[in-house]
Amino acid sequence: MRRLQRFLAVLREDLEAARTRDPAARTAVEVALGYPGVHAVWAYRVAHRMWREPGLRLPARLLSQFARFLTGIEIHPGAQLGRRLFIDHGMGVVVGETAMVGDDVVLFHGSTLGGKSMKKGKRHPTLGDGVVVGAGAKILGPVWIGDGARIGANAVVVKDVPAGAVAVGVPAEVRVAPHPPEAVWAEDPAMYI
Ligand SMILES: CC(C)(COP(=O)(O)OP(=O)(O)OC[C@H]1O[C@@H](n2cnc3c(N)ncnc32)[C@H](O)[C@@H]1OP(=O)(O)O)[C@@H](O)C(=O)NCCC(=O)NCCS
């Protein structure tokens, strides 16, 4: 019972994350019914629980694919995603099996946390807390993206990005952010919409 309560609290946090990060969001009901990014994260949370039971891996994958069919967002149930993840717009987001994502991360539509090789083992990126990944950005391979880093729209990242840095371009060029990581969302979030 306590585990269920904790799980529901995590789902509520996901809803709140969407409300606070999207200036266009008006009510919790609107977000709960109309935000595919929230639906995809909720489906992932259930699928990830199932994935941890070896006997439930096939249904976990099927649930994940059903969520992809509904939302256009593909999150492998084996990925490890932190709390309050917000996927904005969502369509075309792909998160690979060995990706790890910290808390308070934002992924825009078309972003990919993907692999560069077919080898088994850790082959997808690790994102720290508070990372923002712009629309269409591809982060490829087992690279590390530090806390509060921002990845520009359409960047292709194949190397580590330090905490608080901004990476733009193809291949992504890293530059030091003008603001400390904690200040990113203190700015007007509408600039990202
Ligand atoms: C990368 C980003 C976070 C940088 O924001 P910022 O810190 O305000 O930086 P600036 O806009 O001042 O840009 C800094 C430099 O990077 C360049 N730049 C910014 N974003 C870029 C991008 N996506 N691709 C290539 N270059 C980019 C700017 O032209 C500028 O270059 P300059 O120093 O030669 O003049 C932001 O531009 C971005 O891409 N955010 C993602 C937003 C998004 O995906 N929105 C989707 C809404 S639906």
PDBQT file of the ligand as one rigid body, heavy atoms in Angstrom, charges set to zero:
ROOT
HETATM    1  C1  LIG A 201      21.195  26.293 -27.142  1.00  0.00    +0.000 C 
HETATM    2  C2  LIG A 201      20.300  27.280 -26.412  1.00  0.00    +0.000 C 
HETATM    3  C3  LIG A 201      19.836  26.658 -25.088  1.00  0.00    +0.000 C 
HETATM    4  C4  LIG A 201      21.166  28.509 -26.170  1.00  0.00    +0.000 C 
HETATM    5  O1  LIG A 201      20.430  29.512 -25.575  1.00  0.00    +0.000 OA
HETATM    6  P1  LIG A 201      21.207  30.811 -24.964  1.00  0.00    +0.000 P 
HETATM    7  O2  LIG A 201      22.045  30.430 -23.811  1.00  0.00    +0.000 OA
HETATM    8  O3  LIG A 201      20.166  31.853 -24.784  1.00  0.00    +0.000 OA
HETATM    9  O4  LIG A 201      22.234  31.212 -26.063  1.00  0.00    +0.000 OA
HETATM   10  P2  LIG A 201      22.089  32.204 -27.305  1.00  0.00    +0.000 P 
HETATM   11  O5  LIG A 201      20.725  32.124 -27.921  1.00  0.00    +0.000 OA
HETATM   12  O6  LIG A 201      22.599  33.556 -26.867  1.00  0.00    +0.000 OA
HETATM   13  O7  LIG A 201      23.112  31.567 -28.348  1.00  0.00    +0.000 OA
HETATM   14  C5  LIG A 201      24.478  31.494 -28.080  1.00  0.00    +0.000 C 
HETATM   15  C6  LIG A 201      25.150  31.156 -29.394  1.00  0.00    +0.000 C 
HETATM   16  O8  LIG A 201      24.752  29.843 -29.827  1.00  0.00    +0.000 OA
HETATM   17  C7  LIG A 201      24.110  29.917 -31.111  1.00  0.00    +0.000 C 
HETATM   18  N1  LIG A 201      22.985  28.975 -31.053  1.00  0.00    +0.000 N 
HETATM   19  C8  LIG A 201      21.969  28.991 -30.167  1.00  0.00    +0.000 A 
HETATM   20  N2  LIG A 201      21.179  27.932 -30.366  1.00  0.00    +0.000 NA
HETATM   21  C9  LIG A 201      21.707  27.243 -31.381  1.00  0.00    +0.000 A 
HETATM   22  C10 LIG A 201      21.314  26.050 -32.036  1.00  0.00    +0.000 A 
HETATM   23  N3  LIG A 201      20.240  25.348 -31.648  1.00  0.00    +0.000 N 
HETATM   24  N4  LIG A 201      22.095  25.603 -33.042  1.00  0.00    +0.000 NA
HETATM   25  C11 LIG A 201      23.210  26.298 -33.432  1.00  0.00    +0.000 A 
HETATM   26  N5  LIG A 201      23.631  27.441 -32.831  1.00  0.00    +0.000 NA
HETATM   27  C12 LIG A 201      22.855  27.896 -31.826  1.00  0.00    +0.000 A 
HETATM   28  C13 LIG A 201      23.674  31.370 -31.250  1.00  0.00    +0.000 C 
HETATM   29  O9  LIG A 201      23.567  31.752 -32.591  1.00  0.00    +0.000 OA
HETATM   30  C14 LIG A 201      24.778  32.082 -30.544  1.00  0.00    +0.000 C 
HETATM   31  O10 LIG A 201      25.908  32.117 -31.390  1.00  0.00    +0.000 OA
HETATM   32  P3  LIG A 201      26.982  33.327 -31.323  1.00  0.00    +0.000 P 
HETATM   33  O11 LIG A 201      27.610  33.240 -29.930  1.00  0.00    +0.000 OA
HETATM   34  O12 LIG A 201      27.958  33.004 -32.411  1.00  0.00    +0.000 OA
HETATM   35  O13 LIG A 201      26.200  34.563 -31.520  1.00  0.00    +0.000 OA
HETATM   36  C15 LIG A 201      19.038  27.620 -27.240  1.00  0.00    +0.000 C 
HETATM   37  O14 LIG A 201      19.376  28.412 -28.372  1.00  0.00    +0.000 OA
HETATM   38  C16 LIG A 201      18.302  26.377 -27.762  1.00  0.00    +0.000 C 
HETATM   39  O15 LIG A 201      18.570  25.826 -28.849  1.00  0.00    +0.000 OA
HETATM   40  N6  LIG A 201      17.322  25.912 -26.936  1.00  0.00    +0.000 N 
HETATM   41  C17 LIG A 201      16.441  24.819 -27.284  1.00  0.00    +0.000 C 
HETATM   42  C18 LIG A 201      15.051  25.386 -27.467  1.00  0.00    +0.000 C 
HETATM   43  C19 LIG A 201      14.062  24.417 -28.116  1.00  0.00    +0.000 C 
HETATM   44  O16 LIG A 201      14.366  23.328 -28.538  1.00  0.00    +0.000 OA
HETATM   45  N7  LIG A 201      12.831  24.862 -28.176  1.00  0.00    +0.000 N 
HETATM   46  C20 LIG A 201      11.775  24.102 -28.748  1.00  0.00    +0.000 C 
HETATM   47  C21 LIG A 201      10.484  24.832 -28.462  1.00  0.00    +0.000 C 
HETATM   48  S1  LIG A 201       9.128  24.108 -29.260  1.00  0.00    +0.000 SA
ENDROOT
TORSDOF 0
